[in-house]
Amino acid sequence: MTTVPTERCDTLADQVEALNSGTVTSSELVGRAIEAIEASRPTLNAFRSVRRDAALAEAADADRRLAQGQRLPLLGVPIAIKDDTDLEGEPTAFGCPADGLAPAPADSEMVRRLRAAGAVIVGKTNAPELGQWPITGGAAFGHTRNPWHRGRTPGGSSGGSAAVVAAGIVPAAIGSDGAGSVRIPASWTNLVGIKPQRGRIPTFPDPEAFHGLTVFGPLARTVADAALLLDTLSGRHPGDLHQPPPVSTAEWVGRDPGRLRIGLSLDIPFTATPTTLDPQVRRAVEAVARTLTALGHDVVVDNPRYGTLFGLNFLPRSMAGLEDWRRRFPDPSLLDHRTLENARNGRVLHGLPLAAARKAEPHLRRRIGKVFDRVDVVLAPVTATGPLRVDAIDGLSNWATDKVITAACPYTWPWNVLGWPSVAVPAGFTADGLPVGAQLMGNANSETLLVCLAAQLESELRWDLHTPEHWW
């Protein structure tokens, strides 16, 4: 795959501007997206379901509204959502076999907000079973492939969403992040991915997702696009357990963040299996650090103090969340053996261990938050390696699977425990032309600072000019 600047794909902002000016119609944009979805299905394999007729009808309605002078943030723009999101009339299979699964009775609050903003949802994108792995594949749909290399995964669990944006099928998509599931695929497909503050985007009809670990977040080619989508979806909902103060991030794109002190953190948080940072990823993140220095920031080596027991807070919440989801399926025997084993562990951890994990969270925030007494932002790798093979965990035991995924993706999960925001940005390419990324990690409710800094980096690195060749 080429890693030199290629023809620039339309961004979300480009499409909004073109629609508002009348130089393109929603029917044209949505029609092109549907055609690209169908053309790419045998190879990219990124969509679980496609709303062909419904999306084209909604596009025609958007054209009528645009012709009447109506203007909304996303009116007429094609957008994709992940398979874990309730869409009225379709099953919420979350990467699992959907046999006997009833369709969702109503849209989730996030989908309602997308529709209210005028977006046309073209379909639901693939995810691994219940979002467990950073590889998007499974018995229900096969392997989703990376537009940069068909033998590699786009990451997970929001791999389908990342793949369709990276391939230029839609300008932006929604993913969810419970241990890095927005940031990892963003990193492995040369995109921007925002994991916002817990509660920033409502999870309703669930009061929270995976006991507070999982949040929804945007995937896009540029920081401005990701910020626009984040702001469109943000805002409190009375049914949500978490109610952060409101922020508006799009207005911070292009601002000068001032001189910041940035902590470069390459140390890997404690894991139960051996992990090392690939030298190519290290060099890429260090190159981002040098760019930040050239932009006038002070970059120092500084690592959050995670401690060896930090992971004990993550496991009860993630495993209990898997058990919660398992109960939604009428025939759990259709699920992967690893899913069933993890869900059984979740039943054991659902009581006192889960309660203890939630009770410890404020203490963990205070301890790890001390890093922000020394720095304004933490810069770290998103992953320890480049994109894995699409079949890297096929047929493995649970323990063998954990070793593979932990070795590749040990960096992102702590911020899910804390509930704090992080923005993944492209950091360059390996010698084989595979994308890798860095993450800018902030304290509570720091999205505006992170978006401001990420946009400053983008203006220098111009990752939006690097797109994969179309190969489907």
C-alpha positions, 0 to 999 in steps of 0.5 A: 500500500502507498504511504505517500499523499494520494487524492484527498477524500471528502471529509465530513465537513466537505460533504456538509458544505457541498450539500448546503451549497447545492453542488451535490445531493444527498441522493448522490452521496448516499447512492455512492456510499451504497455502491461502494459498500456493495462493491467492497463486501467481498473484500473489505466485509465491513458491514453487518447490515445495509439500509439500502432502500431506507437510506435512499428514501431518507436521502431523497427526503434530505434533498427536499429539506435542503431545497427548502432551505433547511440546515442541520449539522449533518443533513443528508450526510451518510454515516455508519454506526456499529453493530452494538447500537440500537436501531429500530427494527434491526437486531442489535447483534454486537458481532454475534449470530443473530438467530432468534434475536428480536429487533430493537423496539426503538432507536438508541438516544445516540441514533435519535440524535444522529437522525435529529441532526439530519444524518442518513444511516447507511448501515451497521458495521461489523464488530467482534463478538461483544467487542472483546477483541482488537480483531474484527472477525467472527463466525457470524460474518467472517473477517473484516479487512484493513483497507491498507492491507487486506491480510491485516485487521482494521482493529477492533472492536470498532473495526468495521466503522474504521474500515469504511471511513478509511476506505472513503465509503463514508466520511465518518462513523460511530464506534464504541470504546471499552478498552481501546475499541475506538482508538485501536482501529483508528490507529491501525487505519490512519484515522482520528478516534475520540474516546470521550469522557464517560457520559459525554455521549448518552448510552441510553437506553442503558444507564451505562455500558459495561459498568462504566468502561464503554463509551461511544465515540467518533471515527473520522479522517480529521480532527475537525470532523471527529469534533463535529460528530462528537458535539452533535452527539454530546449532551446529558440525558436524564436516563444516563448514570453519568452526567459530565458538564457540557463542553463544545469541542469543534470551536477549539479546532484551529486555536492555539493551545498555548505552551503545554507540558506533555508527558511522553509515556512509553511504559506498558501498564501492568499485564498478566502476559509479557508485552514489549513495544515494537521499535517501529511504533516507538519511533513513530510515537517519538517522532510525534513527540519531536513534532510537539517540541517543534510546535513549542511544547515541552515534552518530558518523559513521565508515566502515570503510576498505574500499579500492579493491581490496576487491572483488577478493577478492569476485569470484573467490569468487563467480564460482568458486562459480557455476562449482561450481554450474553443474557440478551441472546435467545440461544447462547450456545451459538456464541464463541466458546471464549465468549461463554467462558468469559461470561461464566467468569462474569457471573462469578465476578458480578457480586462483591468483586464488581462492587469493590471495583466500582468503589475503588475507582475514585481512589484510582483517579486520585492516584493516577491523576497526580500525573496531571500535577506535573504535565498537561497531557500524556502522550502514549502509543495506542498499540504496541504493534502494527495491525495484526493478521486477520486470522491471528486469534482464529481457533485459539483457546481463551488464554492463547487469545488473551496473550495475542491481544495483550501483546498487541494492545496493552496501552488503552484500557486504563483510561476506560477504568478512569472514564477520562478522554483520550484522542487517537491520532495517526503517527505514521507507518511501519516499514510495510506501510501499515498505519500506527497511532499515538494517543493524547490522554487527558484528565477529566472533561479535557476534550477541548484541550485534547482536540485543540492539541490534536488539530495543531498536530494535524496541521503539521503532519497532514495525515488526512492526505494519506489514504489507502489505494482502492482495491476492492 
